[in-house]
Amino acid sequence: MSDGETLVFEAVLWRWTPQPPAKASWYFVTLTGDAADLVRMRSFERRAAGQSRGFGSVPVRATIGGSDFATSLFPHRESDGYLLPIKAEVRRREDIGEGDEVRVTLWL
């Protein structure tokens, strides 16, 4: 876990499939509202300090259930928020699937 700020939120797990359809899909939860505003502010501070990452991504640690993992949030123009990718290993371990509401803890 990180010593940074902590965010806790609930969101629905959803699947994105590229067009044309491919063999693999990506699964995400979307972070919006005040929590997304906080991430945006922290991201701006990192860029100002020369610590930016590709695609505007923000490195985080996340926990869903008993699964703790390192990943990145990615800006999501459609929701004005961020997308948190949920790896297959986490989905299997926590027995979650598309349409399930999940509780996520993030450390920025």
PALUMLO-949985 format. One record per atom (N, C-alpha, C, CB): residue in one letter; atom name; x, y, z. Coordinates in Angstrom, 3 decimals. Glycine has a CB too. Example, Ala and Ser with C-alpha at 12.3 -4.5 7.8 and 13.67 -1.06 7.14 Angstrom:
2
<figu A; N; <13.190; -5.690; 7.800>> <figu A; CA; <12.300; -4.500; 7.800>> <figu A; C; <13.200; -3.300; 7.800>> <figu A; CB; <11.308; -4.473; 9.046>> <figu S; N; <12.850; -2.250; 7.080>> <figu S; CA; <13.670; -1.060; 7.140>> <figu S; C; <12.900; 0.030; 7.870>> <figu S; CB; <14.084; -0.598; 5.725>> 
This chain:
108
<figu M; N; <0.831; -1.175; 0.000>> <figu M; CA; <0.000; 0.000; 0.000>> <figu M; C; <0.883; 1.249; 0.000>> <figu M; CB; <-0.949; -0.008; 1.209>> <figu S; N; <0.307; 2.311; -0.439>> <figu S; CA; <1.025; 3.570; -0.566>> <figu S; C; <0.701; 4.474; 0.607>> <figu S; CB; <0.680; 4.263; -1.888>> <figu D; N; <1.574; 5.459; 0.860>> <figu D; CA; <1.297; 6.443; 1.895>> <figu D; C; <0.490; 7.616; 1.341>> <figu D; CB; <2.601; 6.944; 2.509>> <figu G; N; <0.111; 7.584; 0.045>> <figu G; CA; <-0.622; 8.662; -0.595>> <figu G; C; <-2.074; 8.709; -0.162>> <figu G; CB; <-0.543; 8.521; -2.084>> <figu E; N; <-2.820; 9.536; -0.879>> <figu E; CA; <-4.238; 9.687; -0.592>> <figu E; C; <-5.006; 8.424; -0.922>> <figu E; CB; <-4.811; 10.857; -1.361>> <figu T; N; <-6.072; 8.184; -0.175>> <figu T; CA; <-6.900; 7.005; -0.367>> <figu T; C; <-8.284; 7.414; -0.842>> <figu T; CB; <-6.995; 6.188; 0.929>> <figu L; N; <-8.781; 6.729; -1.849>> <figu L; CA; <-10.142; 6.921; -2.348>> <figu L; C; <-10.867; 5.590; -2.275>> <figu L; CB; <-10.145; 7.481; -3.806>> <figu V; N; <-12.104; 5.609; -1.846>> <figu V; CA; <-12.936; 4.410; -1.843>> <figu V; C; <-14.194; 4.744; -2.633>> <figu V; CB; <-13.280; 3.935; -0.373>> <figu F; N; <-14.542; 3.865; -3.587>> <figu F; CA; <-15.746; 4.108; -4.384>> <figu F; C; <-16.337; 2.788; -4.840>> <figu F; CB; <-15.433; 5.007; -5.599>> <figu E; N; <-17.594; 2.840; -5.245>> <figu E; CA; <-18.261; 1.676; -5.809>> <figu E; C; <-18.621; 1.999; -7.248>> <figu E; CB; <-19.529; 1.281; -4.981>> <figu A; N; <-18.470; 1.008; -8.119>> <figu A; CA; <-18.769; 1.197; -9.535>> <figu A; C; <-19.102; -0.147; -10.160>> <figu A; CB; <-17.580; 1.866; -10.273>> <figu V; N; <-19.761; -0.085; -11.299>> <figu V; CA; <-20.138; -1.297; -12.024>> <figu V; C; <-19.013; -1.694; -12.972>> <figu V; CB; <-21.462; -1.087; -12.806>> <figu L; N; <-18.664; -2.971; -12.957>> <figu L; CA; <-17.657; -3.516; -13.857>> <figu L; C; <-18.272; -3.635; -15.248>> <figu L; CB; <-17.132; -4.899; -13.351>> <figu W; N; <-17.565; -3.102; -16.252>> <figu W; CA; <-18.075; -3.175; -17.620>> <figu W; C; <-16.979; -3.626; -18.570>> <figu W; CB; <-18.639; -1.817; -18.063>> <figu R; N; <-17.428; -4.144; -19.714>> <figu R; CA; <-16.502; -4.717; -20.688>> <figu R; C; <-16.441; -3.837; -21.933>> <figu R; CB; <-16.924; -6.156; -21.063>> <figu W; N; <-15.221; -3.624; -22.411>> <figu W; CA; <-15.007; -2.933; -23.673>> <figu W; C; <-14.421; -3.928; -24.654>> <figu W; CB; <-14.074; -1.695; -23.499>> <figu T; N; <-15.053; -4.041; -25.812>> <figu T; CA; <-14.564; -4.911; -26.868>> <figu T; C; <-14.224; -4.039; -28.061>> <figu T; CB; <-15.612; -6.007; -27.244>> <figu P; N; <-13.018; -4.164; -28.596>> <figu P; CA; <-12.634; -3.330; -29.739>> <figu P; C; <-13.472; -3.657; -30.974>> <figu P; CB; <-11.145; -3.512; -30.054>> <figu Q; N; <-13.561; -2.706; -31.870>> <figu Q; CA; <-14.251; -2.908; -33.147>> <figu Q; C; <-13.232; -2.888; -34.261>> <figu Q; CB; <-15.340; -1.826; -33.381>> <figu P; N; <-13.137; -3.833; -35.144>> <figu P; CA; <-13.971; -5.029; -35.140>> <figu P; C; <-13.628; -5.918; -33.947>> <figu P; CB; <-13.801; -5.808; -36.453>> <figu P; N; <-14.570; -6.765; -33.544>> <figu P; CA; <-14.329; -7.598; -32.355>> <figu P; C; <-13.030; -8.400; -32.448>> <figu P; CB; <-15.495; -8.550; -32.146>> <figu A; N; <-12.348; -8.467; -31.338>> <figu A; CA; <-11.105; -9.229; -31.223>> <figu A; C; <-11.327; -10.371; -30.240>> <figu A; CB; <-9.919; -8.318; -30.763>> <figu K; N; <-10.316; -11.195; -30.089>> <figu K; CA; <-10.433; -12.320; -29.153>> <figu K; C; <-10.537; -11.856; -27.710>> <figu K; CB; <-9.245; -13.253; -29.302>> <figu A; N; <-9.885; -10.746; -27.397>> <figu A; CA; <-9.833; -10.285; -25.999>> <figu A; C; <-10.669; -9.029; -25.808>> <figu A; CB; <-8.379; -10.016; -25.570>> <figu S; N; <-11.194; -8.876; -24.622>> <figu S; CA; <-11.891; -7.667; -24.204>> <figu S; C; <-11.181; -7.114; -22.989>> <figu S; CB; <-13.391; -7.945; -23.901>> <figu W; N; <-11.417; -5.863; -22.702>> <figu W; CA; <-10.880; -5.228; -21.509>> <figu W; C; <-12.035; -4.951; -20.561>> <figu W; CB; <-10.108; -3.917; -21.858>> <figu Y; N; <-11.760; -5.052; -19.264>> <figu Y; CA; <-12.778; -4.795; -18.246>> <figu Y; C; <-12.340; -3.614; -17.397>> <figu Y; CB; <-13.020; -6.050; -17.361>> <figu F; N; <-13.296; -2.739; -17.102>> <figu F; CA; <-13.016; -1.511; -16.370>> <figu F; C; <-14.099; -1.217; -15.351>> <figu F; CB; <-12.875; -0.345; -17.328>> <figu V; N; <-13.754; -0.362; -14.391>> <figu V; CA; <-14.726; 0.400; -13.616>> <figu V; C; <-14.380; 1.861; -13.877>> <figu V; CB; <-14.689; 0.035; -12.052>> <figu T; N; <-15.386; 2.725; -13.777>> <figu T; CA; <-15.205; 4.137; -14.080>> <figu T; C; <-15.264; 4.954; -12.798>> <figu T; CB; <-16.269; 4.623; -15.080>> <figu L; N; <-14.276; 5.801; -12.625>> <figu L; CA; <-14.183; 6.715; -11.482>> <figu L; C; <-14.627; 8.096; -11.967>> <figu L; CB; <-12.713; 6.757; -10.881>> <figu T; N; <-15.654; 8.674; -11.342>> <figu T; CA; <-16.189; 9.968; -11.773>> <figu T; C; <-16.370; 10.899; -10.577>> <figu T; CB; <-17.530; 9.782; -12.510>> <figu G; N; <-16.902; 12.082; -10.840>> <figu G; CA; <-17.278; 13.022; -9.786>> <figu G; C; <-16.089; 13.608; -9.044>> <figu G; CB; <-18.179; 12.346; -8.809>> <figu D; N; <-16.303; 13.847; -7.742>> <figu D; CA; <-15.278; 14.467; -6.899>> <figu D; C; <-13.996; 13.647; -6.846>> <figu D; CB; <-15.810; 14.665; -5.495>> <figu A; N; <-14.139; 12.316; -6.847>> <figu A; CA; <-12.951; 11.456; -6.802>> <figu A; C; <-12.113; 11.650; -8.065>> <figu A; CB; <-13.357; 9.967; -6.649>> <figu A; N; <-12.771; 11.740; -9.222>> <figu A; CA; <-12.042; 11.971; -10.476>> <figu A; C; <-11.379; 13.347; -10.460>> <figu A; CB; <-12.994; 11.849; -11.694>> <figu D; N; <-12.059; 14.334; -9.878>> <figu D; CA; <-11.468; 15.677; -9.780>> <figu D; C; <-10.181; 15.642; -8.953>> <figu D; CB; <-12.478; 16.670; -9.152>> <figu L; N; <-10.189; 14.871; -7.856>> <figu L; CA; <-8.995; 14.746; -7.021>> <figu L; C; <-7.860; 14.080; -7.804>> <figu L; CB; <-9.311; 13.938; -5.745>> <figu V; N; <-8.167; 13.014; -8.535>> <figu V; CA; <-7.147; 12.344; -9.346>> <figu V; C; <-6.597; 13.317; -10.384>> <figu V; CB; <-7.730; 11.080; -10.038>> <figu R; N; <-7.472; 14.072; -11.022>> <figu R; CA; <-7.047; 15.045; -12.039>> <figu R; C; <-6.086; 16.064; -11.438>> <figu R; CB; <-8.269; 15.764; -12.649>> <figu M; N; <-6.400; 16.547; -10.234>> <figu M; CA; <-5.541; 17.511; -9.552>> <figu M; C; <-4.171; 16.893; -9.253>> <figu M; CB; <-6.207; 17.999; -8.247>> <figu R; N; <-4.162; 15.658; -8.741>> <figu R; CA; <-2.892; 14.988; -8.439>> <figu R; C; <-2.097; 14.746; -9.721>> <figu R; CB; <-3.144; 13.650; -7.706>> <figu S; N; <-2.778; 14.406; -10.793>> <figu S; CA; <-2.124; 14.187; -12.070>> <figu S; C; <-1.486; 15.479; -12.579>> <figu S; CB; <-3.122; 13.644; -13.094>> <figu F; N; <-2.194; 16.582; -12.448>> <figu F; CA; <-1.662; 17.885; -12.849>> <figu F; C; <-0.413; 18.222; -12.028>> <figu F; CB; <-2.736; 18.988; -12.677>> <figu E; N; <-0.468; 17.954; -10.727>> <figu E; CA; <0.684; 18.232; -9.861>> <figu E; C; <1.896; 17.403; -10.286>> <figu E; CB; <0.333; 17.941; -8.387>> <figu R; N; <1.669; 16.143; -10.649>> <figu R; CA; <2.777; 15.285; -11.094>> <figu R; C; <3.365; 15.783; -12.406>> <figu R; CB; <2.303; 13.832; -11.253>> <figu R; N; <2.498; 16.177; -13.337>> <figu R; CA; <3.005; 16.703; -14.616>> <figu R; C; <3.820; 17.964; -14.386>> <figu R; CB; <1.843; 16.996; -15.588>> <figu A; N; <3.334; 18.848; -13.504>> <figu A; CA; <4.050; 20.091; -13.205>> <figu A; C; <5.414; 19.798; -12.590>> <figu A; CB; <3.224; 20.975; -12.257>> <figu A; N; <5.527; 18.687; -11.882>> <figu A; CA; <6.799; 18.303; -11.252>> <figu A; C; <7.661; 17.454; -12.187>> <figu A; CB; <6.534; 17.535; -9.951>> <figu G; N; <7.226; 17.298; -13.463>> <figu G; CA; <7.995; 16.517; -14.424>> <figu G; C; <7.863; 15.023; -14.238>> <figu G; CB; <9.425; 16.890; -14.341>> <figu Q; N; <6.789; 14.580; -13.589>> <figu Q; CA; <6.596; 13.153; -13.315>> <figu Q; C; <5.430; 12.584; -14.126>> <figu Q; CB; <6.353; 12.927; -11.815>> <figu S; N; <5.262; 13.040; -15.359>> <figu S; CA; <4.121; 12.595; -16.152>> <figu S; C; <4.353; 11.209; -16.738>> <figu S; CB; <3.836; 13.589; -17.268>> <figu R; N; <3.251; 10.544; -17.077>> <figu R; CA; <3.284; 9.227; -17.708>> <figu R; C; <2.473; 9.283; -18.995>> <figu R; CB; <2.733; 8.125; -16.750>> <figu G; N; <2.648; 8.298; -19.836>> <figu G; CA; <1.979; 8.259; -21.125>> <figu G; C; <0.468; 8.222; -21.039>> <figu G; CB; <2.447; 7.090; -21.883>> <figu F; N; <-0.173; 8.829; -22.033>> <figu F; CA; <-1.630; 8.842; -22.178>> <figu F; C; <-2.339; 9.522; -21.014>> <figu F; CB; <-2.141; 7.433; -22.317>> <figu G; N; <-1.625; 10.282; -20.197>> <figu G; CA; <-2.251; 10.925; -19.041>> <figu G; C; <-2.566; 9.952; -17.926>> <figu G; CB; <-3.508; 11.621; -19.460>> <figu S; N; <-1.927; 8.775; -17.954>> <figu S; CA; <-2.209; 7.754; -16.941>> <figu S; C; <-1.689; 8.174; -15.568>> <figu S; CB; <-1.586; 6.415; -17.347>> <figu V; N; <-2.328; 7.623; -14.546>> <figu V; CA; <-1.979; 7.928; -13.160>> <figu V; C; <-1.713; 6.604; -12.447>> <figu V; CB; <-3.120; 8.747; -12.442>> <figu P; N; <-0.486; 6.370; -11.963>> <figu P; CA; <-0.188; 5.112; -11.279>> <figu P; C; <-0.928; 5.036; -9.935>> <figu P; CB; <1.336; 4.967; -11.061>> <figu V; N; <-1.495; 3.867; -9.643>> <figu V; CA; <-2.225; 3.664; -8.398>> <figu V; C; <-2.003; 2.240; -7.904>> <figu V; CB; <-3.735; 3.948; -8.589>> <figu R; N; <-2.326; 2.034; -6.637>> <figu R; CA; <-2.514; 0.690; -6.086>> <figu R; C; <-4.007; 0.592; -5.837>> <figu R; CB; <-1.650; 0.433; -4.749>> <figu A; N; <-4.560; -0.567; -6.107>> <figu A; CA; <-5.998; -0.760; -5.942>> <figu A; C; <-6.261; -2.041; -5.173>> <figu A; CB; <-6.708; -0.796; -7.307>> <figu T; N; <-7.377; -2.047; -4.456>> <figu T; CA; <-7.838; -3.248; -3.776>> <figu T; C; <-9.307; -3.451; -4.091>> <figu T; CB; <-7.606; -3.153; -2.246>> <figu I; N; <-9.622; -4.680; -4.485>> <figu I; CA; <-11.005; -5.125; -4.641>> <figu I; C; <-11.091; -6.415; -3.848>> <figu I; CB; <-11.422; -5.327; -6.176>> <figu G; N; <-11.971; -6.435; -2.860>> <figu G; CA; <-12.054; -7.616; -2.005>> <figu G; C; <-10.717; -7.861; -1.345>> <figu G; CB; <-12.490; -8.852; -2.809>> <figu G; N; <-10.171; -9.068; -1.498>> <figu G; CA; <-8.868; -9.405; -0.927>> <figu G; C; <-7.725; -9.259; -1.914>> <figu G; CB; <-8.892; -10.805; -0.403>> <figu S; N; <-8.005; -8.702; -3.086>> <figu S; CA; <-6.984; -8.587; -4.136>> <figu S; C; <-6.405; -7.184; -4.182>> <figu S; CB; <-7.573; -8.954; -5.503>> <figu D; N; <-5.103; -7.096; -3.991>> <figu D; CA; <-4.367; -5.828; -4.039>> <figu D; C; <-3.486; -5.872; -5.278>> <figu D; CB; <-3.509; -5.590; -2.726>> <figu F; N; <-3.521; -4.807; -6.104>> <figu F; CA; <-2.747; -4.835; -7.344>> <figu F; C; <-2.318; -3.432; -7.749>> <figu F; CB; <-3.560; -5.482; -8.468>> <figu A; N; <-1.214; -3.368; -8.483>> <figu A; CA; <-0.712; -2.110; -9.034>> <figu A; C; <-1.217; -1.981; -10.462>> <figu A; CB; <0.851; -2.045; -8.983>> <figu T; N; <-1.633; -0.768; -10.821>> <figu T; CA; <-2.135; -0.506; -12.165>> <figu T; C; <-2.089; 0.993; -12.408>> <figu T; CB; <-3.581; -1.061; -12.351>> <figu S; N; <-2.790; 1.448; -13.414>> <figu S; CA; <-2.893; 2.880; -13.700>> <figu S; C; <-4.328; 3.232; -14.029>> <figu S; CB; <-1.960; 3.283; -14.862>> <figu L; N; <-4.712; 4.444; -13.684>> <figu L; CA; <-5.979; 5.011; -14.130>> <figu L; C; <-5.722; 5.706; -15.461>> <figu L; CB; <-6.579; 6.008; -13.066>> <figu F; N; <-6.712; 5.677; -16.350>> <figu F; CA; <-6.584; 6.339; -17.641>> <figu F; C; <-7.717; 7.326; -17.827>> <figu F; CB; <-6.570; 5.314; -18.784>> <figu P; N; <-7.425; 8.531; -18.323>> <figu P; CA; <-8.486; 9.515; -18.542>> <figu P; C; <-9.561; 8.954; -19.475>> <figu P; CB; <-7.900; 10.816; -19.126>> <figu H; N; <-10.814; 9.303; -19.194>> <figu H; CA; <-11.945; 8.827; -19.988>> <figu H; C; <-12.793; 10.031; -20.367>> <figu H; CB; <-12.792; 7.762; -19.205>> <figu R; N; <-12.659; 10.452; -21.595>> <figu R; CA; <-13.322; 11.666; -22.078>> <figu R; C; <-14.849; 11.577; -21.958>> <figu R; CB; <-12.932; 11.928; -23.531>> <figu E; N; <-15.433; 10.427; -22.280>> <figu E; CA; <-16.891; 10.288; -22.294>> <figu E; C; <-17.530; 10.526; -20.930>> <figu E; CB; <-17.265; 8.917; -22.787>> <figu S; N; <-16.866; 10.133; -19.861>> <figu S; CA; <-17.431; 10.294; -18.510>> <figu S; C; <-16.822; 11.470; -17.762>> <figu S; CB; <-17.225; 9.025; -17.702>> <figu D; N; <-15.805; 12.086; -18.350>> <figu D; CA; <-15.021; 13.127; -17.681>> <figu D; C; <-14.418; 12.579; -16.389>> <figu D; CB; <-15.899; 14.369; -17.384>> <figu G; N; <-14.088; 11.304; -16.430>> <figu G; CA; <-13.508; 10.647; -15.268>> <figu G; C; <-12.285; 9.847; -15.666>> <figu G; CB; <-14.532; 9.744; -14.591>> <figu Y; N; <-12.093; 8.724; -14.979>> <figu Y; CA; <-10.953; 7.847; -15.222>> <figu Y; C; <-11.418; 6.405; -15.287>> <figu Y; CB; <-9.882; 8.019; -14.129>> <figu L; N; <-10.697; 5.610; -16.065>> <figu L; CA; <-10.959; 4.179; -16.157>> <figu L; C; <-9.909; 3.422; -15.366>> <figu L; CB; <-10.976; 3.712; -17.630>> <figu L; N; <-10.374; 2.456; -14.590>> <figu L; CA; <-9.487; 1.555; -13.847>> <figu L; C; <-9.626; 0.172; -14.475>> <figu L; CB; <-9.836; 1.527; -12.298>> <figu P; N; <-8.575; -0.315; -15.145>> <figu P; CA; <-8.656; -1.656; -15.724>> <figu P; C; <-8.612; -2.720; -14.625>> <figu P; CB; <-7.509; -1.880; -16.731>> <figu I; N; <-9.450; -3.743; -14.794>> <figu I; CA; <-9.508; -4.837; -13.822>> <figu I; C; <-9.019; -6.103; -14.513>> <figu I; CB; <-10.961; -5.029; -13.251>> <figu K; N; <-7.878; -6.590; -14.081>> <figu K; CA; <-7.225; -7.741; -14.696>> <figu K; C; <-8.047; -9.020; -14.512>> <figu K; CB; <-5.828; -7.929; -14.106>> <figu A; N; <-7.876; -9.953; -15.456>> <figu A; CA; <-8.586; -11.231; -15.402>> <figu A; C; <-8.302; -11.966; -14.095>> <figu A; CB; <-8.192; -12.111; -16.593>> <figu E; N; <-7.066; -11.920; -13.639>> <figu E; CA; <-6.702; -12.602; -12.387>> <figu E; C; <-7.531; -12.075; -11.217>> <figu E; CB; <-5.197; -12.420; -12.091>> <figu V; N; <-7.711; -10.768; -11.145>> <figu V; CA; <-8.507; -10.167; -10.065>> <figu V; C; <-9.972; -10.560; -10.215>> <figu V; CB; <-8.362; -8.620; -10.066>> <figu R; N; <-10.481; -10.519; -11.437>> <figu R; CA; <-11.886; -10.883; -11.664>> <figu R; C; <-12.153; -12.326; -11.256>> <figu R; CB; <-12.262; -10.679; -13.138>> <figu R; N; <-11.229; -13.220; -11.607>> <figu R; CA; <-11.390; -14.642; -11.225>> <figu R; C; <-11.308; -14.805; -9.709>> <figu R; CB; <-10.306; -15.522; -11.911>> <figu R; N; <-10.277; -14.224; -9.119>> <figu R; CA; <-10.051; -14.381; -7.675>> <figu R; C; <-11.239; -13.855; -6.862>> <figu R; CB; <-8.764; -13.648; -7.254>> <figu E; N; <-11.821; -12.742; -7.320>> <figu E; CA; <-12.927; -12.113; -6.572>> <figu E; C; <-14.306; -12.549; -7.077>> <figu E; CB; <-12.814; -10.592; -6.660>> <figu D; N; <-14.335; -13.420; -8.087>> <figu D; CA; <-15.577; -13.938; -8.660>> <figu D; C; <-16.516; -12.794; -9.059>> <figu D; CB; <-16.276; -14.875; -7.657>> <figu I; N; <-15.971; -11.864; -9.851>> <figu I; CA; <-16.773; -10.745; -10.341>> <figu I; C; <-16.804; -10.774; -11.860>> <figu I; CB; <-16.213; -9.392; -9.832>> <figu G; N; <-17.882; -10.261; -12.413>> <figu G; CA; <-18.030; -10.239; -13.858>> <figu G; C; <-18.746; -8.991; -14.318>> <figu G; CB; <-18.772; -11.465; -14.332>> <figu E; N; <-18.901; -8.888; -15.613>> <figu E; CA; <-19.552; -7.739; -16.226>> <figu E; C; <-20.911; -7.484; -15.572>> <figu E; CB; <-19.717; -7.958; -17.742>> <figu G; N; <-21.149; -6.225; -15.196>> <figu G; CA; <-22.405; -5.835; -14.568>> <figu G; C; <-22.397; -5.878; -13.057>> <figu G; CB; <-23.482; -6.699; -15.058>> <figu D; N; <-21.381; -6.479; -12.443>> <figu D; CA; <-21.298; -6.538; -10.980>> <figu D; C; <-20.819; -5.200; -10.428>> <figu D; CB; <-20.351; -7.677; -10.530>> <figu E; N; <-21.409; -4.798; -9.314>> <figu E; CA; <-20.927; -3.598; -8.624>> <figu E; C; <-19.790; -4.019; -7.697>> <figu E; CB; <-22.086; -2.886; -7.820>> <figu V; N; <-18.690; -3.280; -7.766>> <figu V; CA; <-17.528; -3.605; -6.946>> <figu V; C; <-17.132; -2.406; -6.096>> <figu V; CB; <-16.348; -4.053; -7.826>> <figu R; N; <-16.568; -2.689; -4.959>> <figu R; CA; <-16.039; -1.655; -4.066>> <figu R; C; <-14.524; -1.624; -4.262>> <figu R; CB; <-16.423; -1.933; -2.549>> <figu V; N; <-14.010; -0.446; -4.577>> <figu V; CA; <-12.603; -0.285; -4.902>> <figu V; C; <-11.956; 0.691; -3.931>> <figu V; CB; <-12.429; 0.199; -6.351>> <figu T; N; <-10.780; 0.345; -3.434>> <figu T; CA; <-9.961; 1.279; -2.674>> <figu T; C; <-8.747; 1.587; -3.513>> <figu T; CB; <-9.560; 0.704; -1.275>> <figu L; N; <-8.469; 2.877; -3.704>> <figu L; CA; <-7.307; 3.327; -4.472>> <figu L; C; <-6.357; 4.099; -3.600>> <figu L; CB; <-7.735; 4.180; -5.656>> <figu W; N; <-5.072; 3.891; -3.824>> <figu W; CA; <-4.029; 4.713; -3.181>> <figu W; C; <-3.320; 5.461; -4.297>> <figu W; CB; <-3.006; 3.833; -2.328>> <figu L; N; <-3.355; 6.772; -4.209>> <figu L; CA; <-2.716; 7.623; -5.239>> <figu L; C; <-1.261; 7.852; -4.902>> <figu L; CB; <-3.444; 8.981; -5.369>> 
